Amino acid sequence: MFECLKIKDKGSVKRMLTVDEAILSRRSIRAFRPDPVSRATIEHILEVARRAPSGTNTQPWKVHVFTGAALQRLSDAVLHAFWNESENHSNDRTHYLVKWRDPYLSRRRKVGWDLYDAMGIKKGERERTQAFHAKNFEFFGAPVGMIFTIDRDMGWMSWLDYGMFLQNICIAARGQGLHTCPQASWGNYHEVVEKELGLPAQEVVHVGMSLGCEDVDAPQNSLETVREPLDHFAAFHDT
């Protein structure tokens, strides 16, 4: 394992990251190297992630793992829909907010413009922006793409459980020297993905995720997102 880690000293063994290190070093990577990730490593990550908590142990997650020709086939199908402007595609569920408001709108705008600035994309450069958006559906060049599905009638607690499972994957991947990018964008093309996967009617596309080795030279991977300070979101009650 540790497939993307460079061992500097001959014969040395790369130590595992601590939990804190794995969490703090997790970033959404938007450019990957093509280095393959072994089936054993992918299975190990998912084995670890499945220990995520879920209400009454319902375990609502289902994972479709794509590599090689299968990944290319899925990517081609969604990219065809993406570039076909005569087609209208959208998610059948609300992603975040129906109407954006502050502070969420300001945070969203900041991370977007910080990302574009890192890549030298200026406001109004529609073609370059669209080309970058299309990279979502190539899993940003990662050798492994995952599509996560859930039964359509699951309630909001199951969606929260799913989030803990996805986070476990991100952290377990860091333990293997790998990076990820969770991608809500795949939900916008759920009909195309559902057809490619042959999903039953009760199963819906949740999100996608890229998995692989970070391209450390890609400017988009230099993005450092800002987090709110603790005293902005936490209240301590002791009396």
C-alpha positions in Angstrom: 0.0 0.0 0.0 1.1 3.7 0.3 1.1 3.7 -3.5 1.7 7.4 -4.0 4.2 7.9 -1.2 7.8 8.4 -2.1 10.1 6.6 0.4 13.2 8.7 0.8 15.3 6.2 2.8 16.0 2.8 1.2 14.3 0.1 3.3 12.4 2.5 5.4 8.7 2.1 6.1 6.3 5.0 5.8 4.5 5.6 9.0 0.7 5.9 9.0 -0.7 9.3 9.5 -2.4 10.1 12.8 -6.1 10.7 12.8 -5.5 14.4 13.2 -3.0 14.5 10.4 -5.3 12.6 8.0 -8.2 15.0 8.7 -6.1 18.2 8.5 -4.3 17.1 5.3 -7.5 16.1 3.5 -8.3 18.5 0.7 -10.5 18.3 -2.4 -8.0 17.6 -5.1 -9.0 18.6 -8.6 -6.1 17.3 -10.6 -4.7 13.7 -10.2 -1.8 11.8 -11.6 -2.7 8.7 -13.7 -0.8 6.3 -11.4 -3.0 3.2 -10.9 -4.4 2.4 -7.5 -4.5 -1.3 -6.7 -7.8 -3.2 -6.2 -6.5 -4.3 -2.8 -6.0 -0.6 -1.7 -9.5 0.4 -2.9 -11.0 -2.5 -1.0 -9.0 -1.7 2.1 -10.3 1.9 2.1 -13.9 0.7 1.7 -13.5 -1.9 4.4 -12.3 0.7 6.8 -15.0 3.2 5.8 -17.8 0.8 6.3 -17.3 1.2 10.1 -19.1 4.5 9.8 -22.0 4.8 12.2 -25.6 4.6 10.9 -28.9 4.8 12.7 -30.0 1.3 13.8 -27.1 0.0 11.6 -29.0 0.6 8.4 -25.8 1.2 6.4 -27.6 3.0 3.5 -24.6 3.3 1.2 -23.9 1.6 -2.1 -20.7 2.1 -4.0 -19.9 1.7 -7.7 -16.2 1.7 -8.4 -14.9 2.6 -11.8 -11.4 2.1 -13.3 -10.0 1.6 -16.8 -12.4 1.2 -19.7 -15.5 1.3 -17.4 -14.4 4.7 -16.0 -13.8 6.0 -19.5 -17.2 4.8 -20.7 -19.1 6.5 -17.9 -17.1 9.7 -18.3 -17.8 9.8 -22.1 -21.5 9.3 -21.6 -21.8 12.2 -19.1 -19.5 14.5 -21.0 -21.6 14.0 -24.1 -24.6 15.2 -22.1 -22.6 18.0 -20.5 -21.5 19.5 -23.9 -24.9 19.0 -25.5 -26.5 22.3 -24.8 -29.9 21.2 -26.2 -30.3 18.9 -23.3 -31.4 20.1 -19.9 -30.0 18.2 -16.9 -30.4 19.0 -13.2 -30.5 17.2 -9.9 -33.9 15.9 -8.8 -33.1 17.0 -5.2 -32.1 20.3 -3.6 -28.3 20.2 -3.3 -27.8 23.0 -0.7 -30.2 25.9 -0.7 -33.1 26.8 -3.1 -31.9 30.5 -2.8 -28.4 31.3 -1.6 -28.0 33.7 1.3 -25.2 34.9 3.5 -23.0 33.8 5.1 -23.2 30.7 2.8 -23.3 32.8 -0.4 -20.2 34.7 0.6 -18.3 31.5 1.5 -19.4 29.9 -1.8 -18.3 32.9 -3.9 -14.9 33.1 -2.1 -13.9 29.5 -2.6 -15.0 29.7 -6.3 -13.1 32.8 -7.1 -10.0 31.6 -5.1 -10.0 28.5 -7.2 -10.4 30.3 -10.5 -7.7 32.8 -9.5 -5.3 29.9 -8.8 -5.8 28.7 -12.3 -5.7 32.2 -13.9 -9.4 32.0 -15.0 -10.9 35.5 -15.0 -14.5 36.5 -14.5 -16.4 36.2 -17.7 -14.1 33.6 -19.3 -17.0 31.2 -20.0 -15.2 28.8 -22.2 -12.3 28.2 -19.7 -14.8 27.9 -16.9 -16.9 25.3 -18.8 -13.8 23.4 -19.7 -12.8 23.2 -16.0 -16.3 22.2 -15.0 -16.1 19.3 -17.5 -13.1 18.0 -15.6 -15.6 16.9 -12.9 -16.8 14.2 -15.3 -13.3 12.9 -16.0 -12.9 12.5 -12.3 -10.2 15.2 -12.6 -7.9 12.6 -14.2 -8.0 10.2 -11.3 -7.5 6.5 -12.0 -10.4 5.6 -9.7 -13.9 7.1 -9.8 -16.7 6.1 -7.5 -20.5 6.7 -7.7 -22.5 6.5 -4.6 -26.2 5.6 -4.6 -28.9 5.4 -2.0 -32.5 4.1 -1.9 -34.8 7.0 -3.0 -37.1 6.7 0.0 -34.4 7.0 2.7 -35.0 9.8 5.2 -32.7 12.7 6.1 -31.0 10.8 8.9 -29.8 8.2 6.4 -28.3 11.0 4.3 -26.4 12.2 7.4 -25.2 8.7 8.0 -24.0 8.6 4.4 -22.0 11.7 5.0 -20.0 10.0 7.7 -19.3 7.1 5.4 -18.0 9.4 2.7 -15.8 11.2 5.2 -14.4 7.9 6.3 -13.4 7.2 2.8 -11.6 10.5 2.5 -9.7 9.9 5.7 -8.9 6.3 5.0 -7.5 7.3 1.6 -5.2 9.8 3.3 -3.9 6.9 5.5 -2.8 5.2 2.2 -1.1 8.4 0.9 -4.0 9.0 -1.5 -6.3 12.0 -2.0 -10.0 12.4 -3.0 -12.5 14.8 -4.2 -16.2 14.4 -3.3 -18.3 15.6 -6.2 -21.9 16.6 -6.0 -21.9 17.5 -9.7 -22.6 13.9 -10.7 -26.1 14.2 -9.3 -26.9 16.8 -12.0 -26.5 14.0 -14.6 -28.2 11.3 -12.5 -30.4 10.1 -15.4 -27.3 9.4 -17.5 -25.5 7.7 -14.7 -28.6 5.7 -13.7 -28.9 4.4 -17.3 -25.2 3.5 -17.5 -25.4 1.6 -14.2 -28.8 0.0 -14.9 -30.0 1.2 -11.5 -33.5 0.1 -10.3 -36.1 2.8 -10.0 -35.8 3.0 -6.2 -32.1 3.8 -6.3 -30.8 7.3 -6.8 -27.4 8.8 -7.5 -26.0 10.6 -4.5 -22.5 11.9 -5.3 -19.3 10.9 -7.0 -15.8 10.8 -5.8 -12.3 10.9 -7.4 -9.5 8.8 -5.8 -5.8 8.8 -6.6 -2.5 10.5 -6.3 -2.4 14.3 -6.2 -0.8 16.1 -9.1 1.3 18.5 -6.9 2.2 20.7 -9.9 -1.4 21.5 -10.8 -2.2 25.1 -9.8 -5.8 24.2 -8.7 -4.4 22.0 -6.0 -2.7 25.0 -4.3 -6.1 26.1 -3.1 -6.3 26.6 0.7 -9.9 27.0 1.9 -10.8 29.2 4.8 -12.6 27.7 7.8 -14.6 29.6 10.4 -13.0 30.0 13.8 -14.3 27.8 16.6 -16.0 30.6 18.5 -18.1 31.4 15.4 -19.9 28.0 15.3 -19.5 26.4 18.7 -21.4 27.3 21.9 -20.3 25.7 25.2 -22.9 25.3 28.0 -21.6 24.5 31.4 -24.0 26.0 33.9 
